């Protein structure tokens, strides 16, 4: 029963540093070809939209596992010229209007028509002039995204017009989250910022948190839960705003979005552990998963499923963090967040080398099914 927290092995610290260095180098110099870690998105007609190869979005039928189309389309003379880089931002889906919004590492936002009958996929493009490594969300009648350089923009979903814009003093490596008609943005300057729909600042966390925030917070009630790169985990009250509590149990960086459920807050860490906190900030339990984890876990049917950067998948009981089933092995490591769809957990591996691999995971047994594309 793996509950004792040790000092992290040097390899865990090295992995954390390497993860940040690779992302920073790619964004600063363009020397590194970024792979990206966007999670799959599931749309109408049992179609998944995912990154099987770096910088290419594929529409995949989950019925017969056929690749329906790709963007950029290699058969399109104009799109062949696009070099999007890897997608770090999980696409935003508007199923009602059959649209998918993609924020790419090249600094552009792309609106795609995903209707089956579409002959032209690309609807519009908006250049934000800096790599996007966080996320993009559709909140109300606006799209929100922030660039690595700290510029946050509200865009029209219809044509990409920039409706509002603001620039933070620090870089942004995480996705914004919806908040009372606006958004909250985590920043590498050690703060969280709340904005209204027009990106007028409502508040920022005073004082600054103790570390840079590269993870997207989870929102529950009037509290934001997030871990930082100083190894601290925070609960921030949105009413004040102020730090309601912080916990120092972890020994490396938090780069994973927490899961808030069953009266607890769960978060994976790059020290190779998954932490469970009570709503009051006490440590409920710790489970050793052995390898650094950036991917956000999911909770399904009473089992926490978490994947690590070395390709192992774990199922943990929420009561005490014990194993619900033996760890399973994927073909490659996982950085993308896990996703629940049709009562299964989906995991996509890193899209490097020969391409990414998509798996389903049965939370009851841990059984894996690799989806072979056609």
N, C-alpha and C positions, 0 to 999 in steps of 0.2 A: 504494500500500500504506500504510494509514493507521495508523501506529504511534507517531507523535510526540505526546506529551502537552503541550498548551498550557495556559496559564491560561484558565479558563473565560470565555466571553463573558458580559457583564453580564446578558444575557437568561437564561442558565442559572441564575445566582444569583437573579435575580428570580423565575424559575419555582419554584425550590426554596422560597424564602421565601413565595411565594403559596400553594403547596401546603400548607405547614404552617399559615399564617395562616387559610386557609379552613377547614381541619379544626378548628383551635382555636376559631375564632369560632363555628362551628356548634355545637360541643360546649358552649361556655361560655354562649352567649346564645340559641341557637335562632333567631337572625335569619336565618341562611343555611339554605336547604333543601339538605341534603346529598345528593349523588348516590350516593356509595358506590363501592367498587371490588372487590366480591366476585367471585371467579372462578367459572366454571360448575362444577357437580358432575354427574357422569354415573352414573346408577343402573341398575337392572335394566330389561329390556325396551327398551333403546336410547332412554332418556329422559334429557334434560338438564334440570337445575334451575338457573335463572339469573335475573338481574335485567335485564329488558329496559326496565323503567321504574323510576325511583327509588322504593324502598320497596315494590315488588311482586315477589314470587317467582313465576316462571312455570315450569310443567312443560311441556316442549317435546318432542314426538316427533321423533326424528332420522330416522325412517323416512319420514314424509310431511310433516314440518315443521309439523304442526298444534299449536296451543296447546291442551293438554289441560285444564288448570285453572290457577287463579292464587290466591295468598294474599297479602293479604286478598282474599276473594272479594267482588266488587262486588255480587253478588246475595244476599249474606248480610247481613241487617240488623245483626247484631252486629259482624261483621267490617268493615262499611263505616265504623264509627266508629274503627277503628284507624288510626293515623298512625305508621308504623314509622320513617320517615326512610329514608335510603339504607342499604344493607347494605355495610359495610366488611368484615365478617367472612365469609369463605367458609363456607357451611353444612357441618355435619358429617353424613355419611351413615352410617346403620346399615342396610345392605342386607339383612342377615339377618332383621331385624325390620320391614323396610319403614318405616323412620322417617328423617326428616330434621330436624335441629336447627338452628334459625336464631337467631343472636344479632344483634339489630337496634340501630340507632342510638338508638332510643327507650329503651334500657336493659333491654328485656325479652328473655328467651329463650323461643322458641316450639318446641314439639315437634309435628311434622306427620306424619300417617299418609299415606304415599305409595303404598299399595297401590291397584291399579287399581279395585277394587270399593268403596273407602272412600266413605261418604256424608258423613261428618264428618271433615274434615282435621285440625282443631286438637285435639290431645290434652290439652295443658296449656300454661300460661304461667307464667313466673317473673320477677318484677320485681326487678332488681338496682340500680335507683335512680340509675343514671348511664349515659351513652352508652357503647356498646361499639363501639370502633373497631379492635380487634385481631382476635381470632379465637376460634373455639370448636373444641375437639377432643374426640373420644371415645377415651379411653385406659383399657382394661380395662372395668370396670363403672361408670365415672364419666365425666361430662361436665365439662370444665374451660373456664372463660372468665374474662377479666379486664376490668373496666370501665376507662374512661378515668381515673376517679378513683383507680385503683390497687387496687381491691378484686378479689381473685381468689376464685372460688367453685368448689367441687366439687358437682355436682348429680347426683341420681338420674335416669338416663335414663327410668325408668318413670313418674315423677310430678313431677319437678322439685324435689323436696325438697332443700334445701341441706344437704349432708352435712358440709361443712367450709368454712371461710372464713378469709381473712387479708387484711390491707391493707398494701400496700407504701408506703414514704414518698414515692414518685414516681408520676407518671402511667404508664399502660400503653397504648401505641399499637400493639403488635404481638401476634401470636398466641403462645400458649405452645407448647412442643414437648415430646413425650414424652421421658422420661428415667428409666431404671432404676426403673420402677414408679411414677414420679411425673411431674413436669413441670419444665421450665426456663422462667422468665419473663423477657423483656427489659424493662427499665424506663427511663423517661426520666430517672431519677436517676443514670444513667451506670453502672448495674450489671446483672449477670445474677444471678437468684436460682434456686436449685434447691430443690424441695419434694418431700416424699414424697406418697403417695396421699392422706393426710389433711391436706395443706398445712402440715405442720411443716417449717420451714426446715432444709435440710441444709447448705447453704453459700450464700455470695454472693461475687462476685468481689472479692478484695482486692488492690490498692487498686481504687478505682472506675476505670472506663475513662475515656478523655479526653473523651467526648461522650455525649449522650443516644442511646439505642438505640430507633429506631422500626421497625427491620426484624426479621423473624423469623429466628433463626439456622438454619443447617443443621448437622446432627449427622453426624459420620462417625467411627466408632471411638470413641475417648475424647476427641474434640476437637469443640468448638463453633466454627463459623465465622460471623462477623457483621461488618457494617460499621456505622459510627455517624455521627451528625450533625456530628462534627468532621472528617469526610472521611477518617478512619483506618479501616483494615480490620484485624480482630483474629482470631487463633486462640487459643481459651481451652481449656486442659487441664482436663478435669473431675475428674481424679484429685487435683489439688493443692488447690483450683483456682487457676490463675494464668494470666496472659497468656503463651502460648508464643511468640508473635511478633506484630508489628503492622507494617503497611506504610502508607507515607505518600504513595503515588503519586497518589492521586485528589485532585481540586481542588474537590469539592463533596460533598454529602450522599449517603450510602448509605441507600436506603429499599427495597431489593430483597433478597429471600432469595437466598443464594448457591446455586450448583449445584456439587456435588462429584462429579467423574467423570473418568475417563481420566487419573488421576494429576495432576489440577489442580483449582483452586478458581476458579470463574468468578462474577463479580458485576457487575451494571450499576450505573451511578452517574448522579446528576442533572447531572453535568458533560458528559453526552453521550458517554461512553466506556463500554466494557465491558472489565473488567480480568480477566486470567488470572494467578493466582499458583501457584507451586509449593507442594507440601505443607510446605516449609521456610520459606515466606514471601517468596521472591524473586519479582520481577515477571517472568512468563514472556513476556507480550505485552500490548499495549493496542490496542484497535480503536476508532476513532472512528465513532460512529453518528450524530453531528451534533446530536441533540436529547436533552433529559433523559429518562431512563428510570426509572420506578418499578416497572414490571412485572417479575416474576421470569422470566428466560429458561427455556427447556427445551432439553435435548439429546436429539436423536433421529436415529438413523442417521448419527452422526458430524457432524451440523450443529447448531450452537448457533443457536436461533431467538430473537430478541429484538424486542420491540415498544416504540416510544417514545411519549411523551405527545403527539406531533404526528401520530401515525397512520402512521408508517413502520415496516415490518417488514424485518428484516435476517436473513440467513443467513450465519453465520461458520464457517470451518473451525477446529476445535479445535487444529490443529497450529501455526498462526501468526496466527489472527484475520483472515485474508483473506476476501474475499467469496466465498461459494459460489454466489451468484446476485445479480442486481441488486436493490436495495431495492424493495419493493412498497408500494403506498399503500392505506390503508384509508379508510373514510368519515369517521372521527373518531379522536382519540387514544385510547391504551390506558393505563389505570392498573392494571387487574386482571391477576393473574398468568396466564401462558399455561398451558395444560393439554394433556397428551397423552391421546388416546383413539382406539382402533382405528387406531393407526399414523399418525394425523394430529395436527397441532397446532391447537388451538382458541384463538381470540382473541375477546374481547368488548370493544367500544369503550365509551367513557364513556356512561352512560345518561341523557344530558341532551337537551333539545330534543324531537325527535320520537321519542326512544327509542334504545336501544343496538342495535348491529349485531353479529351473530355470524358469524364466518368460520372456515373451515378453511384450513390452510396445508400444502401438500406440502413437507416439508423437503428433498426431493431437488431440486426445481425452483423453489420459492417460489410456485407457482401458488396463487392465491386462489380461494375459492368462498364467496360470501356466501349465508348461509342465510336465505331469505325466509320469514317466518312466515305462517301462514294462519289 
